[in-house]
Amino acid sequence: MKCVTIKKGVDCAFMVSEGCSYKGGQCYPVVEKCEGCERTSEFDGKVYCNSYPEPEAKWDHGACNFATHIQAVVDKAGKVKVNPLKASKRAAKGRK
């Protein structure tokens, strides 16, 4: 449905016939870490995320998965953690 609260006219997954179903009934402005992201838009003088209603929550456990202005960090060592139990099962499966 189209938003009728803050982002008027924008398609929103949280908008229902009774209004915004997200907590507090509204979207929250972006945080400082979101500056430079291409998924932001300005509404009524404040900048909001187009992909998520509460951008601060996306940064609580590391980098936001919607962020377009950062790149994923790849482990330079290239080591992959292997579950020994699964590895032994795979090896046994290959011997049959």
DSSP file (Angstrom, degrees, kcal/mol; ACC not computed):
  #  RESIDUE AA STRUCTURE BP1 BP2  ACC     N-H-->O    O-->H-N    N-H-->O    O-->H-N    TCO  KAPPA ALPHA  PHI   PSI    X-CA   Y-CA   Z-CA
    1    1 A M              0   0    0      0, 0.0    11,-3.0     0, 0.0     2,-0.3   0.000 360.0 360.0 360.0 161.7    0.0    0.0    0.0
    2    2 A K  B     -A   11   0A   0      9,-0.2     9,-0.2     1,-0.1     2,-0.1  -0.630 360.0-111.2 -81.6 138.3    1.0    3.6   -0.4
    3    3 A C        +     0   0    0      7,-2.7     6,-2.3     4,-0.4     7,-0.2  -0.424  31.7 178.6 -68.6 140.8    2.3    5.3    2.8
    4    4 A V        +     0   0    0      4,-0.2     4,-0.1    -2,-0.1    -1,-0.1   0.309  69.3  57.6-122.3   4.0    0.0    8.0    4.2
    5    5 A T  S    S-     0   0    0      2,-0.1     3,-0.3    14,-0.0    21,-0.1   0.834 123.2 -19.8 -99.4 -83.2    2.1    9.0    7.3
    6    6 A I  S    S+     0   0    0      1,-0.2     2,-1.2    37,-0.0    20,-0.0   0.891 134.6  45.1 -97.9 -50.9    5.7   10.2    6.6
    7    7 A K  S >  S-     0   0    0      3,-0.1     3,-2.2    36,-0.1    -4,-0.4  -0.478  85.5-161.4 -94.5  63.2    6.7    8.9    3.1
    8    8 A K  T 3  S+     0   0    0     -2,-1.2    -4,-0.2     1,-0.3     3,-0.1  -0.185  70.1  10.1 -54.3 125.9    3.4    9.9    1.5
    9    9 A G  T 3  S+     0   0    0     -6,-2.3     2,-0.4     1,-0.3    -1,-0.3   0.347  96.5 122.0  89.8  -5.2    2.8    8.2   -1.8
   10   10 A V  S <  S-     0   0    0     -3,-2.2    -7,-2.7    -7,-0.2    -1,-0.3  -0.739  70.7-109.0 -93.2 137.4    5.6    5.6   -1.5
   11   11 A D  B     -A    2   0A   0     -2,-0.4     2,-0.4    -9,-0.2    -9,-0.2  -0.446  43.3-176.9 -62.6 132.2    4.9    1.9   -1.6
   12   12 A C    >   -     0   0    0    -11,-3.0     3,-0.8    -2,-0.2    39,-0.0  -0.996  31.4-152.4-139.7 130.8    5.4    0.4    1.9
   13   13 A A  T 3  S+     0   0    0     -2,-0.4    -1,-0.1     1,-0.2   -11,-0.1   0.708  99.0  56.0 -71.7 -20.2    5.1   -3.1    3.1
   14   14 A F  T 3  S+     0   0    0    -13,-0.1     7,-3.0     2,-0.0     2,-0.5   0.511  82.5 103.5 -91.5  -5.4    4.1   -1.9    6.6
   15   15 A M  E <   +B   20   0B   0     -3,-0.8     2,-0.2   -14,-0.3     5,-0.2  -0.670  45.1 169.4 -83.8 126.0    1.2    0.1    5.5
   16   16 A V  E >   -B   19   0B   0      3,-2.5     3,-1.7    -2,-0.5    -2,-0.0  -0.719  52.9 -89.4-123.7 176.8   -2.2   -1.4    6.2
   17   17 A S  T 3  S+     0   0    0      1,-0.3     3,-0.1    -2,-0.2    -2,-0.0   0.783 127.3  52.4 -61.9 -26.1   -5.7   -0.1    5.9
   18   18 A E  T 3  S-     0   0    0      1,-0.3     2,-0.3     0, 0.0    -1,-0.3   0.562 122.8 -97.4 -84.6  -8.2   -5.6    1.1    9.6
   19   19 A G  E <  S-B   16   0B   0     -3,-1.7    -3,-2.5    -5,-0.0    -1,-0.3  -0.869  76.0  -4.2 125.1-161.4   -2.3    3.0    9.0
   20   20 A C  E     -B   15   0B   0      5,-0.3    -5,-0.2    -2,-0.3     4,-0.1  -0.511  50.2-165.3 -72.3 128.1    1.4    2.1    9.6
   21   21 A S        +     0   0    0     -7,-3.0    -1,-0.1    -2,-0.3    -6,-0.1   0.480  55.3 106.3 -93.5  -2.5    1.8   -1.3   11.3
   22   22 A Y  S >  S-     0   0    0     -8,-0.2     3,-2.9     1,-0.2     4,-0.2  -0.402  91.4 -74.5 -74.7 157.1    5.5   -0.7   12.2
   23   23 A K  G >  S+     0   0    0      1,-0.3     3,-0.7     2,-0.2    -1,-0.2  -0.228 123.6  14.2 -56.3 132.0    6.2    0.0   15.9
   24   24 A G  G 3  S-     0   0    0      1,-0.2    -1,-0.3    -3,-0.1     3,-0.1   0.359 116.0 -96.2  82.5  -5.3    5.2    3.5   16.8
   25   25 A G  G <  S+     0   0    0     -3,-2.9    -5,-0.3     1,-0.2     2,-0.3   0.787  97.0  76.0  68.4  27.9    3.2    3.8   13.6
   26   26 A Q  S <  S-     0   0    0     -3,-0.7     2,-0.2    -4,-0.2    -1,-0.2  -0.986  77.9-106.6-158.9 165.4    6.0    5.5   11.7
   27   27 A C        -     0   0    0     -2,-0.3    27,-0.2    -3,-0.1    -7,-0.0  -0.656  35.9-130.5 -91.5 157.0    9.4    5.2   10.0
   28   28 A Y        -     0   0    0     25,-3.7    21,-0.5    -2,-0.2    24,-0.1  -0.860  23.6-103.5-111.9 145.6   12.5    6.5   11.7
   29   29 A P  B     -C   48   0C   0      0, 0.0    27,-0.3     0, 0.0    19,-0.2  -0.171  45.4 -93.0 -62.7 158.3   15.1    8.8   10.2
   30   30 A V        -     0   0    0     17,-2.3     2,-0.2    25,-0.1    17,-0.1  -0.229  37.7-125.6 -67.7 161.2   18.5    7.4    9.0
   31   31 A V    >   -     0   0    0      1,-0.0     3,-1.6     4,-0.0     4,-0.3  -0.498  32.8 -93.0-101.0 174.5   21.5    7.4   11.3
   32   32 A E  G >  S+     0   0    0      1,-0.3     3,-1.5     2,-0.2    -2,-0.1   0.829 122.4  62.2 -58.9 -35.1   25.0    8.9   10.7
   33   33 A K  G 3  S+     0   0    0      1,-0.3    -1,-0.3     3,-0.0    -3,-0.0   0.703  95.7  62.3 -65.7 -19.1   26.2    5.5    9.4
   34   34 A C  G X  S+     0   0    0     -3,-1.6     3,-2.2     2,-0.1    -1,-0.3   0.566  72.6 121.9 -83.6  -9.4   23.7    5.7    6.5
   35   35 A E  T <  S+     0   0    0     -3,-1.5     3,-0.1    -4,-0.3    -3,-0.0  -0.346  75.9  24.2 -61.0 127.6   25.1    8.8    5.0
   36   36 A G  T 3  S+     0   0    0      1,-0.4    -1,-0.3    -2,-0.1     2,-0.2   0.271  87.9 134.6 101.5  -8.9   26.1    8.2    1.4
   37   37 A C    X   -     0   0    0     -3,-2.2     3,-0.6     1,-0.1    -1,-0.4  -0.489  53.4-143.2 -74.4 142.0   23.7    5.3    0.9
   38   38 A E  T 3  S+     0   0    0      1,-0.2    -1,-0.1    -2,-0.2    29,-0.1   0.558  91.3  73.9 -81.1  -8.2   21.7    5.3   -2.4
   39   39 A R  T 3  S+     0   0    0     -5,-0.1    11,-3.7    27,-0.1    12,-0.5   0.052  77.9  98.9 -94.6  26.0   18.6    3.9   -0.6
   40   40 A T  E <   -D   49   0C   0     -3,-0.6     2,-0.3     9,-0.2     9,-0.2  -0.841  45.8-177.4-114.5 152.1   17.7    7.1    1.2
   41   41 A S  E     -D   48   0C   0      7,-2.6     7,-3.2    -2,-0.3     2,-0.5  -0.978  25.1-120.0-142.6 153.3   15.2    9.8    0.3
   42   42 A E  E     +D   47   0C   0     -2,-0.3     2,-0.4     5,-0.2     5,-0.2  -0.832  28.8 175.4-100.6 131.6   14.2   13.1    1.9
   43   43 A F  E >  S-D   46   0C   0      3,-3.0     3,-1.9    -2,-0.5   -36,-0.1  -0.992  71.2 -13.8-134.0 124.2   10.7   13.7    3.2
   44   44 A D  T 3  S-     0   0    0     -2,-0.4     3,-0.1     1,-0.3    -1,-0.1   0.845 128.8 -51.8  53.0  40.1    9.7   16.9    5.1
   45   45 A G  T 3  S+     0   0    0      1,-0.2     2,-0.3     0, 0.0    -1,-0.3   0.430 120.5  98.3  82.3  -1.1   13.3   17.9    5.7
   46   46 A K  E <  S- D   0  43C   0     -3,-1.9    -3,-3.0   -17,-0.0     2,-0.5  -0.894  70.4-125.2-119.0 151.4   14.4   14.5    7.2
   47   47 A V  E     - D   0  42C   0     -2,-0.3   -17,-2.3    -5,-0.2     2,-0.3  -0.822  29.9-177.3-100.0 131.5   16.2   11.7    5.4
   48   48 A Y  E     -CD  29  41C   0     -7,-3.2    -7,-2.6    -2,-0.5     2,-0.3  -0.897  29.3-108.9-126.7 154.3   14.6    8.2    5.6
   49   49 A C  E     - D   0  40C   0    -21,-0.5    -9,-0.2     3,-0.4   -21,-0.1  -0.637  15.8-152.5 -80.6 137.1   15.6    4.8    4.3
   50   50 A N  S    S+     0   0    0    -11,-3.7   -10,-0.1    -2,-0.3    -1,-0.1   0.636  93.1  43.5 -81.8 -14.7   13.6    3.4    1.4
   51   51 A S  S    S+     0   0    0    -12,-0.5    -1,-0.1     1,-0.3   -11,-0.1   0.710 117.5  27.7-104.7 -24.6   14.2   -0.2    2.3
   52   52 A Y        -     0   0    0    -24,-0.1    -3,-0.4     1,-0.1    -1,-0.3  -1.000  59.8-141.8-145.5 138.1   13.8   -0.4    6.1
   53   53 A P  S    S+     0   0    0      0, 0.0   -25,-3.7     0, 0.0    -4,-0.1   0.726  98.2  37.8 -75.1 -21.2   11.6    1.6    8.6
   54   54 A E    >>  +     0   0    0    -27,-0.2     3,-1.1     1,-0.1     4,-0.7  -0.709  63.8 176.9-131.5  83.4   14.2    1.7   11.4
   55   55 A P  H >> S+     0   0    0      0, 0.0     4,-0.8     0, 0.0     3,-0.8   0.807  76.4  65.0 -58.3 -33.4   17.8    2.1   10.0
   56   56 A E  H >4 S+     0   0    0    -27,-0.3     3,-0.9     1,-0.3     4,-0.4   0.875  97.9  55.7 -58.7 -37.4   19.4    2.2   13.4
   57   57 A A  H X4 S+     0   0    0     -3,-1.1     3,-0.8     1,-0.2     4,-0.4   0.801  99.5  60.3 -66.6 -29.4   18.4   -1.4   14.1
   58   58 A K  H << S+     0   0    0     -3,-0.8     3,-0.3    -4,-0.7    -1,-0.2   0.737 105.7  48.4 -70.4 -21.7   20.1   -2.6   10.9
   59   59 A W  T X< S+     0   0    0     -3,-0.9     3,-1.1    -4,-0.8    -1,-0.2   0.474  85.6  90.7 -95.9  -3.6   23.4   -1.3   12.2
   60   60 A D  T <  S+     0   0    0     -3,-0.8    -1,-0.2    -4,-0.4    -2,-0.1   0.835  94.9  35.7 -62.2 -34.4   23.1   -2.9   15.7
   61   61 A H  T 3  S-     0   0    0     -4,-0.4     2,-0.3    -3,-0.3    -1,-0.3  -0.217 130.6 -68.6-116.0  42.5   24.8   -6.2   14.7
   62   62 A G  S <  S+     0   0    0     -3,-1.1    -1,-0.2     2,-0.0     2,-0.1  -0.823  95.9   1.5 110.7-150.9   27.4   -4.9   12.2
   63   63 A A  S    S-     0   0    0     -2,-0.3     2,-0.2     1,-0.1    -2,-0.1  -0.440  75.9-106.0 -77.9 146.9   26.9   -3.4    8.8
   64   64 A C    >   -     0   0    0      1,-0.1     3,-0.9    -2,-0.1     6,-0.1  -0.523  20.2-142.2 -68.9 133.0   23.5   -2.9    7.3
   65   65 A N  T 3  S+     0   0    0      1,-0.2    -1,-0.1    -2,-0.2    -2,-0.0   0.601 100.4  54.1 -76.1  -9.5   22.8   -5.4    4.6
   66   66 A F  T 3  S+     0   0    0     -8,-0.0    -1,-0.2   -27,-0.0   -27,-0.1   0.558  79.2 121.2 -94.4 -11.1   21.0   -2.8    2.5
   67   67 A A    <   -     0   0    0     -3,-0.9     3,-0.2     1,-0.2   -33,-0.0  -0.309  37.9-176.1 -62.7 127.9   23.9   -0.3    2.6
   68   68 A T  S    S+     0   0    0      1,-0.1    -1,-0.2    -2,-0.1   -31,-0.1   0.531  76.4  64.7 -97.9  -9.0   25.1    0.6   -0.9
   69   69 A H  S    S+     0   0    0    -35,-0.1     2,-0.3     2,-0.0    -1,-0.1   0.386  96.2  60.7 -98.6   3.5   28.0    2.8    0.2
   70   70 A I  S    S-     0   0    0     -3,-0.2     2,-0.4    -6,-0.1     0, 0.0  -0.899  70.8-138.2-126.0 158.7   30.0    0.1    2.0
   71   71 A Q        -     0   0    0     -2,-0.3     2,-0.1     1,-0.0    -3,-0.0  -0.892  28.9-102.8-116.3 148.3   31.6   -3.1    0.7
   72   72 A A        -     0   0    0     -2,-0.4     2,-0.5     1,-0.1    -1,-0.0  -0.407  35.2-123.2 -66.9 141.2   31.7   -6.5    2.3
   73   73 A V        -     0   0    0     -2,-0.1     2,-0.4     2,-0.0    -1,-0.1  -0.765  23.6-154.2 -89.4 126.7   35.0   -7.4    4.0
   74   74 A V        -     0   0    0     -2,-0.5     2,-0.4     2,-0.0     3,-0.0  -0.856  24.1-111.3-104.0 135.0   36.5  -10.6    2.7
   75   75 A D    >   -     0   0    0     -2,-0.4     3,-0.7     1,-0.2    -1,-0.0  -0.491  23.3-153.1 -65.1 120.3   38.8  -12.6    4.9
   76   76 A K  T 3  S+     0   0    0     -2,-0.4    -1,-0.2     1,-0.2    -2,-0.0   0.772  90.7  62.4 -69.9 -26.1   42.2  -12.3    3.3
   77   77 A A  T 3  S-     0   0    0      2,-0.1    -1,-0.2     1,-0.1     3,-0.1   0.792  94.7-143.3 -70.7 -26.3   43.4  -15.6    4.7
   78   78 A G    <   +     0   0    0     -3,-0.7     2,-0.3     1,-0.2    -2,-0.1   0.666  41.6 157.0  73.8  15.8   40.7  -17.4    2.7
   79   79 A K        -     0   0    0      1,-0.0     2,-0.5     2,-0.0    -1,-0.2  -0.548  27.5-157.1 -77.9 138.0   40.1  -19.9    5.5
   80   80 A V        -     0   0    0     -2,-0.3     2,-0.4    -3,-0.1    -1,-0.0  -0.957  17.5-124.8-115.9 131.6   36.8  -21.6    5.7
   81   81 A K        -     0   0    0     -2,-0.5     2,-0.5     1,-0.0    -2,-0.0  -0.607  28.2-161.3 -75.4 130.9   35.5  -23.1    8.9
   82   82 A V        -     0   0    0     -2,-0.4     3,-0.1     4,-0.0    -1,-0.0  -0.954  18.3-131.1-117.8 130.3   34.6  -26.7    8.4
   83   83 A N     >  -     0   0    0     -2,-0.5     4,-2.5     1,-0.2     5,-0.2  -0.701  17.4-148.6 -76.3 117.2   32.3  -28.6   10.8
   84   84 A P  H  > S+     0   0    0      0, 0.0     4,-2.1     0, 0.0     5,-0.2   0.836  94.3  53.4 -61.1 -33.9   34.3  -31.8   11.5
   85   85 A L  H  > S+     0   0    0      2,-0.2     4,-1.9     1,-0.2     5,-0.1   0.935 112.0  43.8 -66.2 -46.0   31.2  -33.9   11.9
   86   86 A K  H  > S+     0   0    0      1,-0.2     4,-2.5     2,-0.2    -1,-0.2   0.892 111.8  54.6 -65.8 -38.7   29.8  -32.9    8.5
   87   87 A A  H  X S+     0   0    0     -4,-2.5     4,-2.3     1,-0.2    -1,-0.2   0.904 108.4  48.2 -62.3 -41.1   33.2  -33.3    6.9
   88   88 A S  H  X S+     0   0    0     -4,-2.1     4,-2.4     2,-0.2    -1,-0.2   0.876 111.3  50.6 -68.5 -35.7   33.5  -36.9    8.2
   89   89 A K  H  X S+     0   0    0     -4,-1.9     4,-2.1     2,-0.2    -2,-0.2   0.906 111.0  48.7 -67.0 -40.8   30.0  -37.7    6.9
   90   90 A R  H  X S+     0   0    0     -4,-2.5     4,-1.7     2,-0.2    -2,-0.2   0.912 111.9  49.3 -63.8 -42.0   30.8  -36.2    3.5
   91   91 A A  H  X S+     0   0    0     -4,-2.3     4,-0.8     1,-0.2    -2,-0.2   0.912 112.1  47.9 -64.3 -42.1   34.0  -38.3    3.4
   92   92 A A  H >X S+     0   0    0     -4,-2.4     4,-0.6     1,-0.2     3,-0.5   0.864 109.0  54.2 -66.4 -36.0   32.2  -41.5    4.3
   93   93 A K  H >< S+     0   0    0     -4,-2.1     3,-0.6     1,-0.2    -1,-0.2   0.851 105.6  53.5 -66.0 -35.7   29.5  -40.8    1.7
   94   94 A G  H 3< S+     0   0    0     -4,-1.7    -1,-0.2     1,-0.2    -2,-0.2   0.706 100.5  61.5 -73.0 -20.8   32.1  -40.5   -1.0
   95   95 A R  H <<        0   0    0     -4,-0.8    -1,-0.2    -3,-0.5    -2,-0.2   0.653 360.0 360.0 -81.2 -17.4   33.7  -43.9   -0.1
   96   96 A K    <<        0   0    0     -3,-0.6    -1,-0.2    -4,-0.6    -2,-0.1   0.498 360.0 360.0 -68.1 360.0   30.5  -45.9   -0.9
